[in-house]
Amino acid sequence: MSAATPAIAVLERLGIDFTLHRYDIEEPDGRAQHRGERIAYGVAAAAALGIDPSRMYKSLLFELDGGSEKLVLAVVPSNAIAAPKAVASACDAKRATLAEAGAVGRATGYVIGGVSPVGSRRPIPTLIDASARSHATIFVSAGQRGLSLEIAPTDLERASAGHFAAIT
């Protein structure tokens, strides 16, 4: 049986325990998209799963020092805001800026709202907010909208080749 997403395939290959959770969230209508409103997928996913948003982590792609050749994936609670200065500092960079939506897909192979910190198209350094350590398990995208992984933070650290840092 083949894995549903690259993230699931990596976890299975590494023998890491995880639980899959499916959920449905209501997408904003076309008019909302034209007004520039976007759905906060992490918070919406947490609500759909009935969990505290501080246990649902979102993956944000940052460009370091103004270039798309230096990227880092920041994994932060869905109800928190990644601090660009903290992200840059954790990477020994001068600055970090959120990557454009198109760059996210090209670098990770995932769509916005379904970016997993595991199984990106190309290797991307990963920072996991230190708050994750306060939970036995956290939830992250499994690599598609409507599908989350529940995983121990230390297992996520191993699977993503990431490290913990205070980035919110």
CORQUI-V937797 format. One record per backbone hydrogen bond with DSSP energy under -1.0 kcal/mol. NH is the residue of the N-H (numbers start at 1). CO is the residue of the C=O. E is the energy in kcal/mol with one decimal. If there is no record, write none. Layout:
nh | co | e
NH | CO | E
NH | CO | E
This chain:
nh | co | e
9 | 5 | -2.1
10 | 6 | -2.3
11 | 7 | -2.2
12 | 8 | -2.6
13 | 9 | -2.4
14 | 10 | -2.2
16 | 11 | -2.4
19 | 150 | -1.9
21 | 148 | -2.5
23 | 146 | -1.8
33 | 29 | -1.7
34 | 30 | -1.8
35 | 31 | -1.3
36 | 33 | -1.3
37 | 32 | -2.0
41 | 39 | -1.3
44 | 40 | -2.5
45 | 41 | -2.8
46 | 42 | -2.3
47 | 43 | -2.2
48 | 44 | -2.3
49 | 45 | -2.1
51 | 46 | -2.4
55 | 52 | -2.5
57 | 139 | -3.6
58 | 76 | -3.3
60 | 74 | -3.0
62 | 72 | -3.1
63 | 97 | -3.3
64 | 70 | -3.1
65 | 95 | -3.1
67 | 64 | -1.5
70 | 67 | -1.1
72 | 62 | -2.0
73 | 125 | -3.0
74 | 60 | -3.4
75 | 127 | -3.0
76 | 58 | -2.2
78 | 56 | -3.7
80 | 77 | -1.9
83 | 167 | -3.1
87 | 83 | -2.5
88 | 84 | -2.8
89 | 85 | -2.5
90 | 86 | -2.4
92 | 89 | -1.5
93 | 88 | -2.9
97 | 63 | -2.4
99 | 61 | -2.9
104 | 100 | -1.6
105 | 101 | -1.6
106 | 102 | -2.0
107 | 103 | -2.4
108 | 104 | -2.7
109 | 105 | -2.0
114 | 111 | -2.5
121 | 108 | -1.3
122 | 107 | -1.2
127 | 73 | -3.1
128 | 163 | -2.4
129 | 75 | -3.1
130 | 165 | -1.7
132 | 129 | -2.2
133 | 130 | -1.5
134 | 131 | -1.8
135 | 132 | -1.8
138 | 151 | -2.8
139 | 55 | -3.2
140 | 149 | -2.2
142 | 147 | -2.8
147 | 144 | -1.4
148 | 21 | -2.9
149 | 140 | -3.6
150 | 19 | -2.7
151 | 138 | -2.7
156 | 152 | -2.2
157 | 153 | -2.4
158 | 154 | -1.9
159 | 155 | -2.8
160 | 156 | -2.5
162 | 157 | -1.7
163 | 126 | -1.6
165 | 128 | -2.1
167 | 165 | -1.1
